[in-house]
Amino acid sequence: MRLLVDDLRDFLDPAPAHVARTSLAGLGLLRRYRHERIDELWLDHDLGGDDTIWPVVEELERAAFDGAPFDVGTVYVHSANPPGAAKILQALRRWNYHAVAATHSAAVGYRDV
């Protein structure tokens, strides 16, 4: 299963994925699939306006702190905000999530707006 939290980008391949455009929608996806394996979780930092990915990151951190981390294969941080991406990676790695920088990944691209 693939989850993407990004306000402007989509996966460029046709493989099935669940997409959230806001942090609130991202939290909803995480909670909906709480007890399932998430193979790939793709996170953007800035989600439009004042919205950021931090509520989603905090949910992942809280779960790990409580001793029940989400079952995520890899968290891909594809933000074009380098300081924001670095903070996400640092936070998630602290809780032993396999988080990697994917800023220039060809897997995601801007959708038509």
C-alpha positions, 0 to 999 in steps of 0.5 A: 500500500502506498500513501501520499500526503502532498497538496500538489503532486501525484504519483506518476505511475498508475499503481494504486495509491491513497492521496491526501492533500492536507495534514488533516486528510493525511491523519485520516489516511494514517488512522484508517490504515493504522493496523495495516502494512504501509509499504510506502509513505510519501510526505511533503512538508508544505501543504499550502497556506499555513498547513504543514506535514507536522500533524502527520509526523507527530502522529507517527512519533506519538505512536512510536513513543507509545510503543506501537509504531505504524508498520511503515516500510519506508517513509519518503520525504520529497519536500522542496523545502530542505530545512523542513525535509531535514527536520522530518527525517531527523524526527522520524529516524529518531523513532526508528522509522526508515525515512529517506530523502526523495526530493528529486524522485521521479516517482512523484510529479506536479499534477495539472492545476 
